[in-house]
Amino acid sequence: MKILHVTCSPRGTTSESYRLSRHIIGHLLKSDPTATVINRVVSGDAIPQVDEHYAMSQQASADVSQEGSMAQSEVLIEELESADVVVIGTPMHNFTVPAALKIWIDHIARVRRTFNVGAQGKTSVLHDRPVFIAVSSGGRFSGEDPRQPDFLTPYLKAVLGMIGLHALTFFSVEGTALGPQAVALARSKSDQAVEAHFSALR
């Protein structure tokens, strides 16, 4: 099994989304100790925004360039295609995905490569596989009394579904800006959710 681990928090390995995503990977490795993990860090300037070559290819009837962002896109798509499982660790920024994760998505969601456009609209090209998404948020966006909207979850369901990834499972650690006790409680709650999920699969 090959696991693609995509992380995008500017806090790196100290972030709650990274910690939660590694917890998920730990369970995957328990089920398959021989699995390999490919770490793809997309935070900061790790991946540049799509450029003119990419934009012109998207508007043409065929890819007109393999330079610049097109070459980077191909690397990232091949990395995704080779993965049996995808784990994404992401913070929620301003109710949705951070800019760094959006840039990765812009590279992998590419017409004529991971989706097509025709009379039926957009149709996916990639085959489905499990995708686990570990979300951290300073506020609370789920449960009975959410204090902020959540545009991250529906967006990821829509855009990843467009390229063929539908088997999404979300875990979250929420209220990280509310103090140490809130963080400890949120960690415990998210860890229990992960444990329950993987226990049900055994």
ZISULPE-V601779 format. One record per run of one state. SS is the DSSP state (~ for helix, > for strand, _ for the rest). FROM is the first residue (numbers start at 0). TO is the last residue. Records with the same first field share a line. If there is no record, write none. Layout:
BEGIN
SS = FROM-TO ; FROM-TO
END
This chain:
BEGIN
_ = 0-0 ; 7-10 ; 14-14 ; 31-34 ; 41-50 ; 59-67 ; 82-83 ; 93-94 ; 97-97 ; 108-109 ; 111-113 ; 118-119 ; 124-128 ; 137-150 ; 163-166 ; 174-178 ; 201-201
> = 1-6 ; 35-40 ; 84-92 ; 95-96 ; 110-110 ; 114-117 ; 120-123 ; 129-136 ; 167-173
~ = 11-13 ; 15-30 ; 51-58 ; 68-81 ; 98-107 ; 151-162 ; 179-200
END
